[in-house]
């Protein structure tokens, strides 16, 4: 087993631009235990998880155990219980859509999702959302109520040596184009050609509303929005459009989003899906030097396109990790590591993208062991 000291040395060397081995991490959240009966033995539903603070605390404690007792064996996360654990108002990726009025629905065996509330007629009703008073928004009020409930329940939790708190329900932003697709559905793509002024108005309304909301929530909890050493963003649905259309319609919004930070960059971005054709444009136009990827990705080709100084995070596809054999996972991991992606020492190995519940430990083990064997810099 790799010790905590060895793991920290790998990360420190990576940060110092003197890498010794490719670091390994995983993107996980509480759904990893919520949707796995071997962890969620009481069968807590997602509806209970977002409405009952006691259920949320229970699930997030299971998630803490998953990370500290299991996941650390197969990546460079530290082993052992954390010194501090913050419970969260967890909305998965629905928070932007709910804020702009999309109703939540609960499917069997899945986390909740949102209906495209602007599909069909009535696509202009989104502009009735009062974005100038975000703390009065019904969804935000519900998040604040949930935060209060979590705070009451967290005070009852005692599991030394960990100290517990509750994180304020601050929000990021999943991108104006992505949220427009979530709200309008695939009709947004025909709107681009049939009602371009509507699309432009909708995108700016969404981004402006998210900016106001994030600032108001941060101020409410005594924080500052758009703080940190680098800006962050995401906009997965740009995978649906050409680079020419991205430049024309979405790039100006991304530039404005990053401009809200006090630093000029470099910045980071998360983009799942088949969006790598946009990466050079994003690097050059937005001063982005860190890309968190999903799939499909040609890792060697992406490294050649972006050069050795750009950070890329990615790895075996989540469906392969879930349903493949250890041999297939090992082979895929080795192919990625030997593709040229390691050139420059700016690669982080992770699943592509967001580890699925019930992923076999044998497959996680195969991925990590392959990196220990093939991910060294010599």
N, C-alpha and C positions, 0 to 999 in steps of 0.2 A: 504494500500500500504506500502511496506517495504521502509523505508527511506534510503537515501544514507549513513547516519551514521551507520545504522544497517547492511547494506550490507558490508561496509568497515570493520565493526567489525567481520563479518563472515569470510571474507578473511584474516584479520589479525590473527584471532584465528587459522585458518587453516594453515597459514604459520608458526605460532609459535608452531605448533604441539600440540595445545590445542583446538581442534575443538569444536565448539558449535553446528554447523549444517553443513550438506553437502552443499557446495557452488554450485550454478547453473550458467552455462554459455552456450553459443551457438556458434558454428562455422558458420559464415556467411561471405559472400563476396558480391560484387556488383551484381552478378547474381540474388540475392534475389529480387531486384527491377527491374533489366533489363528484366527479364522474367515474370514479374507480371504486367498485363495491368492496374491494379488499382493504381500502382505506376508509371509505365512507360506509361503515358497516351498519349505521342506523338508517341509511337511505335518505339522508337530507336532500330535499329537492332544491333546484335553483330558485324557485319561488320562495321557499322558506329562507334560503340564504340571503336574499335581498330584502326580506320583510321582517325577519326575526333576528334581532341582534345577538341573541344567545346562539342561534344556529350559525351565524356568521363567525362568531368567536370560536365555536367548536371546529368549524371547517378550517379556519385559518391557523388554529393550533395544530391540526393535522398536517397542514401545509408546512408549518415550521418543522414538524417532525420529519416529514418527507425530505426536506432539504438537508436537515442536520443528521439524519440517521441513514438515508439511502443515497441521495443524489451525489453527495460529496465523494462517494467511492468511485464515481465514473467521470469526474471532471476536476477542475482546479478550484472548486469551492472549498472553503475550510471545513474540516470535520469538527463535530461537536456542537453543542447548543450555542445559540447566539447570546451575546451579552445583553442585547436589547432587541425587542421585537415590537413593531408597530402594526396594529390592526388597521385595516383600511376600509373605506366605503367603496366597495368593489363593484364597478359597473361594466367590467370587461371593456369591449369596444363600442358600447352603445351610448356613451355619455353625450357625445356631440349630437347624435340623432335625436335622443330624448330631449335634449335642450331645445331643439328647434321643432318639437311637437310630435315626433314619431312615437307611436304607441309601442310598448314592449309586449312581445308574445313569448310564451314558454313552450318550447317543443320538447317532446319526450327524449330523455337521454342526452340533452344538449344544454349548453348555456343559453340564456335568452338572447333574442335578436329583435330588431325593430322592423316594423312594416314600412314600406315606402309610402309615406302618408301623402305625398304630392303626386302619386300616380294618377293618370287620367285627368279629369277636369279639376279645376280648383287649384292649379299649380301656383297661383299667386298668393294663396292664403298664408304662406310662410312669412310674408312680409308684415303680417299682423303681430308676429312675435315681438314683444317689447324688449329689444336688445339693450336699451339704455338703462334698464333697471334689472340687472341680472339676478340680484338677490331676491327679487319678487317672483322669479320664474318658478313655476310649479315643480319642475324637476330639481332645481337647485334647493328649493325649500325642503323637498323630500331628502336630498342628500344631507342637509344640515340636521334634519331630524334623526336620520340614521346615524350620523356622527355622534349626536348626543346619546343615543341608545348604546352605541358601541362603547362610549366613554364610561357609562354606568356599569356595563357588564365587564369591561376590562379591569375596573377597579377591584373586581372579585377574584381575579386570576392571580395565582401564586404558583410559580414553577421555577424556583431557584435553579441556576444562578441568573436566569434571564429576567430583565426588567421589562415591563410592558407599558406601552402607550398607545395612542390612537393618532394616526396621521391626519392632518386636515384634508378635507376633500378637495384638494387643488386639482386642476384638470390640465391636460396637455391639449393637443389638437391633432386630429387624424387627417387634416388636409381639406381644403375647401372643395376640391374636385371630388374627393372620395365621399365626403358628406353629402354633396349635391347628388351623387349617384345613389347613396343610401336613401335619401329623401324622395327623389323623383323616380328612381329605378332606371331601367334601360332607356326610357323615353328621353332622358337627358341627352343621350347621344344623338337622337334625331333632332332634339331642340337645337343642338349646335348648328344645324343646317337650316332648320325651319324657323327658329326664333332666337337668333343669336343675342339680341339685346336682353332677353329674359335670362339666358345663361350667364351673361356677364354680370347682370344685376344680382342674380342669385349667388354667384361665387363671392362677390364682394360683400354681400350682406352676411353670408355665413362667416367669412373670415373676420369681418369687422365685429360681428357679434361674439365670436370666440375670443377675440382680443380683449374686448370690454369685460366679458365674463371672467376671464383668467385674472385680469388685473383686480377686479372687484373681490373675487374669492381670496386672492392672496392678501389684499389689504385687510379683509375681514379677519384674517387669522394672523395679522401682524407680519406678513411676509412680503416679499417683492417678486412680482411676476417677471419673467424674462431675465432671470438672474443666472449667473454661472459663467464658467470660463468659455463656453461655446454654445451657440444656438442649436436647437434640435427641432426636427420636423418629421413628418411622415405624410404620404399621400399615395396610397397603394393603387388607387384606380387610374393613375396616369398610365398604367399598363394598357389601358383601353384605347389610347390615342397615339397618333404619330408624334415624332419629335418636332416636326414643323408645327403641329397643332399645340403641342406642349409649350413651345417657345412663344406662340402667339397668345394663348389663352391662359396658361397656368403659371409660367415662369415669372411674370410680373408679380403675381400674388406671393409666390415663394420668396422673391426678393424682398417684398414688403414685410413678410413674416420674420425673416432673419434680421431685418433692419431694426426690429424692436429690442434686440439685445444691445447692450452697451459696447460689446466687442464686435469687431468687424469679421471675426472668424480666425481660423477656419472653423467650420461647423460640421455637424453630423446629420445624417438622415437615415430613416428606416424605410425601405421599399421592398415589400414582398412582390411576388409575381414576376411576370416577364417584362420587367421595366429596365433592364440593363442597357438597352439602346439609348436611354436618356442620360446615362451616368456621366459621360464625358461633358455633355452640355451642362449638367448640374455642377460638376467639378469646376468647370471654367467660368460659368456665369455667376455662381453663388458661393464660391470659395468653400466648397465642401470637400473635406479630406477624409471622411469616415462614412462608409456605406454598410449598413446592416441589411443583408440580403435574405431572400427567400428562395424560391425555385420557380422556373428552371434557370440555372446559371451555368454558363461556361466559365469555370473559375480561371483556367489558364488564359482564355481569351480576354476576360475582364481585367486580369492583371496586366496583360500587354496593352490594353486600351488605356488604363488609368495610370500605369507606371508604378515604380517601386515605392513611392512615398505616400501612397494613399492606403488608409486602413480599410480592410475588407473583412467582414464577419460573415461566415456561412458554412455550409457543410452538407452532410447527407440529408436527403429529403425526409420529412416527418413520416410520410407513408411507408417509406422503406424501413425506417427505424421501428415503426409500429408492426408491420406485417412481414418484413423480410427475415432472412436467416442471419445469424451472426457472420457467416461467411460472406454473404452479400454486403452486409454493412462494412465489414473489414475491407472488402475489395473496393467499394465505393469511396470509403475514407482514404484509402491509399491512392486511388486515382486522383482524388482532389489534391492531396498533399504533394503529389509528384507532377501536378499539371503546370507548375510554374507559379502558382499562387503564393508560394513562400518567398519569392524574390523580394528583397528589400526588408524582410522581417516584419511586415505589417499585416499579418493574417491572424485572425482569431477563429478557431474551429468551434462551431456550434451547430445545432440542428437547424434545418431550414423548413419552417420557421414556427416556433412555439410547440414544444414537446407535447405529444398527444397522450391523454390518459391511457393507462394500461400498456404503455410501451415496455416490452420485456427488458429486464435488467441485463440479460445476456447480450442484447444488441447495444445497450449503452456501454457495456464492458468492452465489446468488440471495437467500438468507435474510439474509446479512450486508449485502449491498449495499442491500437494501430498508431495513434498519435505519439504515444510513448516510444514506439519503435521507429516510425517514419517521419515524425515531425521535429526532429532535432536539427539544429543548425551547426554545421561543422565547417 
